[in-house]
Amino acid sequence: MIRVALTALSTFLLFACGGGSSSDSSEPTGVTMDEISVRTLGIDLVNISGMSADFYVKESNGASSLFDEDNKVFSVTNFSSYYHSISWTSATPMKVDIGTQDTNSQTAHALQEDITMNNKEKLWAIAWSDEGALTLSTNIQNPSPVEDKYRLRIFTIEDVTITVNSSAFSVTNLSKGNFSNQILLDNCNKELILGANQINVCDLEIGKSYLLIVNGEDVLLAAEEK
């Protein structure tokens, strides 16, 4: 059975023509949402590190340190995710820094800096353990649903050989910490093979796009790309 990620939601608003400034209010002072061109992006913060992980997000040109408490978004338990949205008003793309640390000891850290995102883009930010070291991997989401098909991408925490035995046949070697290209399955059973294991994706909804997070042999977590 595939575990499908259940996602909580947050919203973070940046209202400044030349950059970003945070606000606890849903309405910026002196201007309404209808009077400005608001751009938005989203970040799915996913934790498969084996421990609870805190996630931090800030605008790259901000003065504060990434791991300042004010930049903390959420503590995400293992095998869980949290959706964080950002809004801004300048015409330029947004550059963000994302970090994670273990919730309990707060001694293990990982980060990705200067991630450029455009309006309406969404990002995967996945905390995972690489031989015991907390690691963070990011990738722009790429949903491409096909009616009556299973559209998949794969992120792996171990090196894996991916075999697709559907209407199109392919074999791909994917190194740990990387995201695959799109995979298309006609049927949910016996068409996807990780290493020597046939993977059943019948728990997923046909006609949607998913990211499968795998350990080289099995699916740890599935999350919809949308």
C-alpha positions in Angstrom: 0.0 0.0 0.0 1.4 3.4 -1.0 1.3 6.1 1.7 -0.1 9.3 0.3 1.1 12.5 1.9 -1.5 14.6 3.8 -0.6 18.2 3.6 -1.2 21.1 6.0 -1.3 24.7 4.7 0.2 28.0 5.5 0.3 31.4 3.7 3.1 34.0 3.9 2.5 37.4 2.4 5.2 39.7 1.0 4.0 43.1 0.0 6.7 45.5 -1.3 7.3 46.6 -4.8 11.1 46.4 -4.4 11.3 43.2 -2.5 9.6 41.5 0.4 8.5 42.3 4.0 6.5 39.9 6.1 3.2 40.7 7.7 0.9 38.9 10.1 -2.1 40.6 8.6 -3.9 39.3 5.5 -4.4 42.9 4.3 -1.4 45.2 3.6 -1.7 48.8 5.0 -3.1 51.3 2.6 -3.7 49.1 -0.4 -6.2 46.3 -1.2 -5.5 43.0 -2.9 -7.6 44.2 -5.9 -5.3 47.3 -6.4 -2.0 45.3 -6.8 -0.8 42.6 -9.0 -0.1 39.8 -6.6 2.2 36.9 -7.6 2.3 33.6 -5.7 4.4 30.6 -5.3 4.1 27.4 -3.2 6.6 25.1 -1.4 5.7 21.6 -0.4 7.9 20.9 2.6 8.2 17.1 2.9 10.0 15.2 5.7 11.2 11.6 5.3 14.4 12.0 7.4 13.3 9.6 10.1 12.9 12.4 12.7 10.8 15.5 13.2 12.3 18.4 11.1 11.8 22.2 11.3 11.7 24.0 8.0 12.8 27.6 7.5 12.1 29.9 4.5 13.2 33.4 3.7 13.7 35.8 0.8 17.3 35.4 -0.3 18.2 39.1 -0.1 16.7 39.4 3.4 19.1 40.6 6.2 18.2 37.9 8.7 19.9 34.6 9.1 17.9 31.7 7.5 17.7 29.8 10.8 16.4 32.8 12.8 13.2 31.8 14.7 11.2 34.4 12.7 11.9 32.4 9.5 10.6 29.1 10.9 7.6 27.9 9.0 6.6 24.6 10.6 7.8 21.5 12.4 7.0 18.5 10.1 6.8 15.0 11.6 8.4 12.1 9.7 6.4 11.0 6.6 4.4 14.2 6.6 4.3 17.4 4.6 3.3 21.0 4.9 2.4 23.4 2.1 3.7 26.9 2.5 2.7 29.7 0.1 4.4 33.1 -0.5 2.9 36.2 -2.2 4.8 39.2 -3.5 4.1 42.2 -5.7 7.3 43.0 -7.7 7.6 42.0 -11.3 10.8 40.1 -10.8 11.0 36.4 -9.8 11.4 35.6 -6.2 14.6 34.1 -4.8 14.2 32.1 -1.6 16.5 30.2 0.8 15.1 27.1 2.4 16.6 25.2 5.4 15.8 22.4 7.7 17.1 21.2 11.1 16.2 18.3 13.4 13.5 19.5 15.8 14.8 17.8 18.9 18.6 18.4 19.1 18.7 21.3 16.6 22.2 20.2 15.8 21.8 18.9 12.2 21.2 21.5 9.5 20.8 21.4 5.7 19.9 24.2 3.3 19.4 25.3 -0.3 20.0 29.0 -1.2 19.1 31.3 -4.1 16.3 29.2 -5.5 14.6 31.3 -8.2 10.9 30.9 -8.6 8.4 32.5 -10.9 4.7 33.3 -10.4 2.5 30.3 -9.8 5.4 27.9 -9.6 5.5 25.2 -6.9 8.6 23.6 -5.4 9.4 20.3 -3.6 11.7 20.7 -0.6 12.4 17.2 0.8 14.3 16.6 4.0 15.9 13.1 4.0 18.7 11.2 5.6 21.8 10.4 3.5 23.7 7.8 5.5 22.6 9.5 8.7 23.3 13.1 7.5 20.2 15.4 7.3 19.9 16.5 3.7 17.6 18.8 1.7 16.7 18.4 -1.9 14.6 20.8 -4.0 13.0 20.7 -7.4 10.3 22.7 -9.3 7.1 20.7 -9.5 6.1 19.6 -13.0 2.5 18.4 -13.1 1.4 16.9 -16.4 -1.7 14.8 -15.9 -3.0 12.6 -18.7 -6.6 11.3 -18.7 -6.9 7.6 -17.9 -3.1 7.3 -17.3 -0.8 7.5 -14.3 1.8 10.3 -14.6 4.7 9.9 -12.2 8.0 11.3 -11.3 10.4 9.7 -8.8 12.7 11.1 -6.1 15.1 8.5 -4.6 17.2 8.4 -1.4 19.2 5.4 -2.8 20.5 4.7 -6.2 17.9 2.9 -8.2 17.2 1.3 -11.6 13.7 2.3 -12.8 12.1 0.1 -15.4 8.8 1.1 -17.1 7.1 -1.7 -19.0 4.0 0.0 -20.4 3.1 1.2 -23.9 6.6 2.7 -23.9 9.5 0.7 -22.5 12.4 2.4 -20.7 15.2 1.7 -18.2 16.6 4.6 -16.2 19.4 4.7 -13.6 18.7 7.4 -11.0 21.2 8.4 -8.4 20.2 9.1 -4.9 19.0 12.7 -4.2 17.8 13.2 -7.7 14.4 13.6 -9.4 13.4 11.6 -12.5 11.7 12.8 -15.7 8.1 12.1 -16.3 6.9 8.5 -16.4 3.6 7.5 -17.9 1.8 4.2 -17.0 -1.2 2.7 -18.7 -2.1 0.5 -15.8 -1.5 0.7 -12.0 0.0 -2.8 -11.6 3.2 -4.5 -12.9 4.3 -1.6 -15.2 6.7 0.1 -12.8 9.7 -1.8 -11.5 12.2 -0.4 -8.9 15.3 -2.6 -8.9 13.7 -6.0 -9.0 10.5 -5.0 -7.3 7.2 -4.6 -9.2 5.4 -1.5 -7.8 1.6 -1.3 -7.5 0.3 2.3 -7.7 -3.4 1.4 -7.6 -3.8 3.5 -4.4 -3.2 6.6 -6.5 -5.9 8.4 -8.5 -5.7 7.8 -12.2 -5.5 11.0 -14.3 -3.3 12.9 -11.9 0.4 13.6 -11.5 2.4 12.3 -8.5 5.8 12.4 -7.1 6.9 9.0 -5.7 9.6 9.2 -3.0 11.4 5.8 -3.0 14.3 4.1 -1.2 15.6 2.2 -4.2 13.2 -0.7 -3.8 9.9 0.5 -2.3 7.7 3.7 -2.3 8.0 5.6 1.0 5.6 8.4 0.2 3.5 9.6 -2.7 2.5 13.3 -3.1 0.4 14.9 -5.9 2.0 17.4 -8.2 -0.6 20.1 -9.0 
